[in-house]
Amino acid sequence: MGLRFALIRMAAVAVILAGSLPAFSQYTDPAAVNDLGGPQEFARRRTELTKQIKTGYLILFARRVSPEAVHYREDNDFFYYTGISDPGAVMVMDVAKGTAMMFEPQQAPRTKQVYGANLLSLTEEQRKERGFEMVLPLDVLDRMLARPLGADTDLWLRLTFPDKADGARGETGTDYAEEYSHPYGDPTPGDRAAIKKLAERYPAAHLRDATPFIDAMRNIKTPQEIAVLRKNGALSAEGIKQGIAHARAGMYEYQIEAQAAFVFRNGGASGWAYPAIVGTGENINTWHYFNDRRQIQAGELVVFDFAADYDHMTMDITRTFNIGGKFTEEQAKWYAVDLESQKAVIAMLKPGNTYEQAADAGKAVYAKNGIEKQWFGFPGHFVGLATHDVTRAQGPIKAGQVITVEPIVEFPDKRMHFRVEDTILITDSGPENLSAGVVKEMADVEKLVGSAK
C-alpha cells in the first residue's frame, strides 16, 4: 500500500469518526487566530520555515497536559506554526513538499463531552477551515514515520529548550537541570523524552536543530503580531494604571495585583504574561517576588510588575511608587536616575545602532551618578510569544523587534528598589513605547497613586 493511499484511507476514517461536533476545538481560540492573520498566516510561516531548512522532515509537539489551575496555553513554537492549541498534538512537515500533517489523540465520546472536541474530532470541512486537510489519529504516527525516517534523511526538531509565557528557553533549561539534579527527578523532563524516543526509533535519521531558524522568524514580528502587541500594551498599561490608582497604605499586595488582573481579563486577555510582582518592605529587593501576600505599610516603596497575555502575545511593564504618593527626597533622587537611564537607552533603539551602544548610553547615566557597579548589561529582553522571548539583545537593532528597557537601581540595606520598565517596538523611524498608557514621570506617578475613588 503506498504512503499517499494509506494517508487518504486514514483521513477518511477520521471523517467518519467526527460526527456532529462543535466548529472549533475547546483550546483553539478562533479570535486569536484571526487577529494574528488567520490560518493562511500560519501556513505562510510554515512555508517560510521550509525554505530555510530545505530538506527532510520537521516535527513539532504540542504540550501533552494542561497546566495546573490556569487556562491552557499551547507550546509557543507549536502555536507559532499551526495556530492550533490541542494537548498531545504532533505536527509533521514534509519539508521538500511543503506539506503538513497533524496527528491528534483519538478521543473517546466521554472525553469529547467533558473537554470538548480536538481537531481530529472535527469534520473534514472544519479542519480545512483551521488550515489542515490531513489530520490523523496519534496512534498511527510511527507507522507514518517508519518509512521516511528509516532511511538517510534529516529530521528537524527543536533540540534546544522550549520557552513559555513567563520563561525563556534558558530558564526552561534551568528547570530541567533541577529535575536532573534531584535524586527522584524526571530524567527526561518536558520534551526531552520525545527527542530521545525519536533518536532511538529512527537511528538512520540525522537529528538537526530547527531552533535557530524558528528564533530568527519569531524575533521579527509580523504586522499582525505588532497590532496585537499594541492592543496588549494599551490593555496592560491600563491595568497597571488602575492598580496604582487604587493603592493605599494598609492594603495587601495582592489587592493591587487584583485591580490590574480584573482589567486584563475584563479586556479580553486569556491570562497573565507572568505572575504579578508587587514587591514591598522586605520583599522589594527580590526581583521576581510572586507571593504578594504582605500588608503594605505607610511610606513604603512598591515595585509593581505585571502584564497580560493577549492572543498568545505577552507584554512587560513595571512602575515603582511610594504607597503614600510622595517619594522621599532620597527616593526621588534615585527614581530620577533610573528613569533618566531608561530614557537614554530607549532613545538609542533605532535601526543603525546596536544594542551595545544603547546599553552604553544607559550605563553612562549610572556612571555619572556613581553607581556604575550596579549595571548588569543590556537592561531588558525581547518580548513576543514569551515575556522573555527568543534570542539575546545584542548586535544590530532591527525594525520589527520588540524589547523591554528596565534598568534597576537598588540599595538592599535601605529596602530601596527602583525599576521603570516599558516594552518598546523598534520601527524604521525609531522606538515606539507600547506601554506608554501608564505614566512614569515622577510628578505624574505621585499624582496617580491612590487617585481612584
C-alpha positions in Angstrom: 0.0 0.0 0.0 1.5 3.4 -1.0 2.1 6.1 1.7 -0.3 8.5 0.0 -3.1 5.9 -0.3 -2.7 4.9 3.4 -3.0 8.6 4.4 -6.1 9.0 2.4 -7.8 5.9 3.9 -6.9 7.0 7.5 -8.2 10.5 6.8 -11.5 9.0 5.6 -11.8 7.0 8.8 -11.2 10.2 10.9 -14.0 11.9 9.0 -16.4 9.1 9.8 -15.5 9.3 13.5 -16.0 13.1 13.6 -19.8 13.1 13.8 -21.7 16.3 14.6 -19.5 18.4 16.8 -18.7 22.0 17.7 -17.0 24.0 15.0 -13.8 24.6 17.0 -11.8 22.6 19.5 -12.0 24.0 23.0 -8.5 25.3 23.4 -8.0 26.8 20.0 -9.2 30.4 20.1 -10.5 31.4 16.7 -10.5 35.1 17.6 -6.8 35.0 18.4 -6.0 33.0 15.2 -7.9 35.6 13.2 -6.2 38.5 14.9 -2.9 37.0 14.1 -3.7 36.7 10.4 -5.9 33.6 10.1 -4.9 30.0 9.1 -3.3 31.4 6.0 -0.8 33.3 8.0 0.3 30.2 9.9 0.6 28.4 6.6 2.8 31.2 5.3 5.1 30.7 8.4 5.4 27.0 7.7 6.3 27.7 4.1 8.9 30.2 5.1 10.4 27.8 7.5 10.6 25.0 4.9 12.5 27.5 2.6 15.1 27.9 5.4 15.7 24.3 6.4 15.2 22.9 2.9 15.4 19.1 3.5 13.9 16.2 5.3 11.1 16.3 7.9 10.1 18.7 10.7 8.3 17.6 13.8 6.8 19.9 16.5 5.0 18.8 19.6 2.1 20.4 21.4 2.0 20.3 25.2 0.8 17.0 26.5 -1.1 18.1 29.6 -2.9 21.1 30.8 -1.1 23.2 33.4 -2.4 23.3 36.9 -5.3 25.7 37.7 -4.8 28.1 34.8 -6.1 28.4 31.2 -4.4 26.1 28.8 -1.6 27.8 26.8 0.0 26.0 23.9 3.7 25.4 23.4 5.0 28.6 21.8 6.7 27.1 18.8 3.9 24.7 18.0 1.4 27.5 18.2 3.6 29.8 16.1 3.4 27.4 13.1 0.0 25.9 13.5 -2.4 28.4 15.3 -3.8 25.2 16.9 -4.0 24.6 20.7 -4.6 20.9 21.3 -2.9 18.9 24.1 -1.0 16.0 22.8 -1.0 17.0 19.1 2.0 16.5 16.8 2.7 18.3 13.6 4.8 16.6 10.9 6.0 18.5 7.8 7.5 17.1 4.7 9.9 19.9 4.1 10.6 19.3 0.4 6.9 19.1 -0.5 5.9 21.9 2.0 3.0 19.8 3.3 1.9 19.5 6.9 0.0 16.7 8.7 -1.5 16.9 12.2 -1.6 13.9 14.5 -4.1 14.1 17.4 -5.2 11.8 20.3 -8.3 9.8 19.4 -11.0 11.0 21.8 -13.5 8.7 23.5 -17.1 10.1 23.5 -16.8 10.8 27.2 -13.6 12.8 26.7 -15.2 14.9 24.0 -18.2 15.5 26.2 -16.1 16.6 29.2 -13.2 18.5 27.5 -14.6 19.4 24.1 -13.6 18.1 20.6 -10.0 18.3 19.4 -9.0 18.9 15.8 -9.3 15.2 14.9 -12.9 15.1 16.1 -14.0 17.9 13.8 -15.4 17.4 10.3 -13.1 17.5 7.3 -14.5 20.9 6.3 -13.9 22.3 9.8 -10.4 21.0 9.8 -9.7 22.7 6.5 -11.0 25.9 7.9 -8.3 25.6 10.6 -5.7 25.1 7.9 -5.1 21.3 8.0 -6.5 18.9 5.4 -4.7 15.9 6.8 -5.5 15.1 10.4 -4.8 11.6 11.6 -5.0 9.6 14.9 -1.9 9.9 17.0 -1.5 6.1 17.3 -0.6 5.9 13.6 2.2 8.4 13.9 5.1 5.9 14.0 3.6 3.9 11.1 3.7 7.1 9.1 7.3 8.0 10.2 8.8 4.5 9.8 9.4 4.7 6.0 10.7 8.2 5.6 12.8 8.2 8.8 14.0 4.7 8.3 16.4 6.0 5.6 19.2 8.5 5.5 17.3 11.8 5.9 17.2 15.0 8.0 14.9 15.1 11.0 14.4 18.7 12.2 13.4 19.1 15.8 13.6 21.8 18.5 16.6 20.3 20.1 17.1 23.3 22.4 14.7 24.1 25.2 11.1 25.2 24.8 10.1 28.6 26.2 6.9 29.5 27.9 4.8 32.6 28.6 6.9 33.6 31.6 10.2 32.0 30.8 12.9 32.0 28.2 14.5 28.8 26.7 17.4 29.1 29.1 15.1 29.4 32.0 13.3 26.2 31.0 16.8 24.6 30.7 17.4 25.6 34.4 14.1 23.9 35.3 15.3 20.7 33.5 18.6 20.9 35.4 16.7 20.9 38.7 15.0 17.7 37.5 18.3 16.2 36.6 19.9 17.0 39.9 17.0 15.8 42.1 17.5 12.2 43.2 13.9 11.5 42.2 13.6 13.9 39.3 12.5 13.1 35.8 15.5 12.1 33.7 13.6 13.2 30.5 11.6 16.3 31.5 9.3 18.2 29.1 10.1 17.4 25.5 13.3 15.6 26.2 11.5 12.2 26.2 10.1 12.8 22.7 13.6 13.7 21.3 15.2 10.6 23.0 12.5 8.3 21.6 12.8 9.6 18.1 16.6 9.2 18.1 16.2 5.6 19.4 13.5 4.6 17.0 15.0 6.2 13.9 18.8 5.9 14.2 19.3 6.4 10.4 17.8 9.9 10.5 20.1 12.8 11.2 18.7 14.9 14.1 19.1 18.6 13.3 18.1 21.6 15.4 15.4 23.9 13.9 15.6 26.3 16.8 17.9 28.9 15.2 15.5 29.2 12.2 12.5 29.4 14.4 14.0 32.0 16.6 15.1 34.2 13.6 11.5 34.2 12.4 9.9 34.8 15.8 12.3 37.7 16.6 10.9 39.9 13.9 7.3 40.5 14.5 4.7 40.3 11.7 2.3 43.2 11.1 -0.5 41.2 12.7 1.6 40.4 15.8 2.5 44.1 16.1 -1.2 45.0 16.1 -1.9 42.5 18.8 1.1 43.8 20.9 -0.2 47.4 20.6 -3.5 46.2 21.9 -1.9 44.3 24.7 0.4 47.3 25.5 -2.6 49.5 25.9 -4.6 47.0 28.0 -1.6 46.1 30.2 -0.8 49.7 30.8 -4.4 50.4 31.9 -4.2 47.5 34.3 -1.0 48.9 35.9 -2.6 52.3 36.0 -5.7 51.1 37.8 -3.5 49.1 40.3 -1.6 52.3 41.2 -4.7 54.4 41.3 -6.2 52.1 43.9 -3.1 51.7 46.0 -3.1 52.9 49.6 -1.3 52.1 52.9 -2.8 49.2 54.8 -3.9 47.2 51.8 -2.3 43.9 50.8 0.0 43.4 47.9 -2.5 41.0 46.2 -5.2 43.7 46.2 -3.0 45.9 43.9 -2.5 42.8 41.7 -6.3 42.2 41.7 -7.1 45.6 40.3 -4.8 45.0 37.3 -5.9 41.4 36.9 -9.6 42.5 36.6 -8.7 45.0 33.9 -6.7 42.3 31.9 -9.4 39.7 32.0 -12.2 42.1 31.5 -10.4 43.4 28.4 -10.2 40.0 26.8 -6.8 38.7 28.0 -6.5 34.9 28.2 -4.3 35.2 31.2 -1.1 36.7 32.6 2.3 37.1 30.8 3.9 36.2 34.2 2.8 36.0 37.8 2.4 39.5 39.2 5.2 41.1 41.2 4.0 43.5 43.9 7.2 43.9 46.0 7.2 45.9 49.2 9.1 46.0 52.5 11.5 43.1 53.0 10.4 41.7 49.6 11.2 44.7 47.5 14.7 43.6 46.5 13.6 40.1 45.4 13.4 40.8 41.6 10.9 38.1 40.9 8.8 38.2 44.0 5.5 36.5 43.3 3.9 35.7 46.7 2.1 39.1 47.0 0.6 38.3 50.5 2.1 41.1 52.6 0.3 44.1 54.0 1.8 47.4 52.8 2.8 49.8 55.5 2.7 53.6 55.3 5.7 55.3 53.5 6.9 52.1 51.8 8.0 51.8 48.2 6.1 49.4 45.9 7.5 47.7 42.8 4.6 46.7 40.6 5.5 44.5 37.6 2.6 42.8 35.8 1.1 42.4 32.2 -1.4 40.4 30.2 -1.2 37.5 27.8 -3.4 38.5 24.9 -3.8 36.4 21.8 -0.8 34.4 22.9 1.3 37.5 22.8 2.8 38.9 26.0 3.8 42.3 27.5 6.1 43.5 30.3 5.6 46.7 32.4 6.9 47.9 35.7 6.3 51.0 37.8 7.8 52.0 41.2 6.0 54.3 43.6 5.6 55.2 47.2 2.4 53.9 48.7 1.7 57.3 50.2 2.0 59.0 46.9 5.1 61.2 47.6 8.7 60.0 47.2 11.1 60.9 49.9 14.0 63.1 48.9 16.4 60.2 48.6 13.8 58.0 46.8 13.1 60.8 44.4 16.8 61.1 43.6 17.3 57.5 42.6 13.9 57.3 40.8 15.1 60.1 38.7 18.4 58.4 37.9 16.6 55.1 36.9 14.2 57.0 34.7 17.0 59.0 33.1 18.9 55.8 32.3 15.8 54.2 30.8 15.1 57.2 28.6 18.8 57.2 27.4 18.6 53.6 26.3 15.2 54.0 24.6 16.5 57.0 22.6 19.1 54.7 21.0 16.7 52.0 20.0 16.6 52.6 16.2 18.0 50.8 13.2 21.6 51.8 12.5 22.5 51.5 16.2 23.5 48.4 18.2 22.2 47.1 21.5 25.7 47.6 22.9 25.5 51.3 22.0 22.1 51.5 23.7 23.4 49.8 26.8 26.4 52.2 26.9 24.0 55.2 26.9 22.2 53.8 30.0 25.3 52.9 31.8 26.7 56.4 31.3 23.9 57.7 33.5 24.8 55.2 36.2 28.5 56.2 36.0 27.6 59.9 36.2 25.8 59.2 39.5 28.5 56.9 40.9 26.6 53.6 40.7 28.1 52.0 37.6 28.8 48.8 39.5 25.1 48.2 39.6 24.9 47.9 35.8 24.3 44.3 34.8 24.3 44.6 31.0 21.6 45.5 28.5 18.7 46.3 30.7 16.0 44.3 29.0 14.9 41.3 26.9 12.9 40.6 23.8 9.1 40.2 24.1 6.7 38.2 22.0 5.1 34.8 22.5 7.2 34.7 25.7 7.8 37.5 28.0 11.5 36.6 27.9 11.3 35.9 24.2 13.8 34.2 21.9 17.4 35.4 21.1 19.5 37.8 23.1 19.6 41.6 22.8 23.0 42.0 21.0 24.3 43.3 17.7 22.3 45.5 15.3 18.9 46.8 16.2 16.3 45.8 13.7 12.8 47.0 12.8 10.1 44.6 14.0 11.9 43.6 17.2 10.1 44.2 20.5 12.2 44.7 23.6 11.9 45.9 27.2 14.0 48.5 28.8 14.2 48.1 32.6 17.3 49.5 34.3 17.4 48.7 38.0 18.7 51.0 40.8 18.6 49.4 44.2 20.0 49.6 47.8 19.0 46.5 49.7 20.3 47.8 53.0 17.7 50.6 52.7 14.9 48.5 51.2 15.1 50.5 48.0 14.5 49.2 44.5 13.7 51.4 41.5 12.6 49.8 38.2 10.8 51.7 35.4 10.1 49.3 32.6 8.4 49.7 29.2 8.0 47.4 26.2 9.4 49.1 23.0 8.7 48.3 19.4 11.6 49.1 17.0 10.4 50.8 13.9 12.3 52.3 10.9 11.5 55.7 12.3 12.6 55.0 15.8 11.3 53.5 19.1 7.5 53.2 19.9 6.6 52.8 23.5 3.8 50.1 23.6 3.2 50.7 27.3 3.0 54.5 27.2 -0.5 54.4 28.5 0.7 54.4 32.1 2.6 57.4 33.3 6.2 57.3 34.5 7.3 61.0 35.1 7.8 61.4 38.8 5.2 64.1 39.4 2.6 62.1 37.3 3.2 58.9 39.2 2.9 60.7 42.6 -0.4 62.2 41.4 -1.7 58.8 40.2 -1.1 56.9 43.5 -4.4 56.4 45.4 -6.3 58.7 43.0 -9.2 56.3 42.4 -12.3 57.0 44.5 
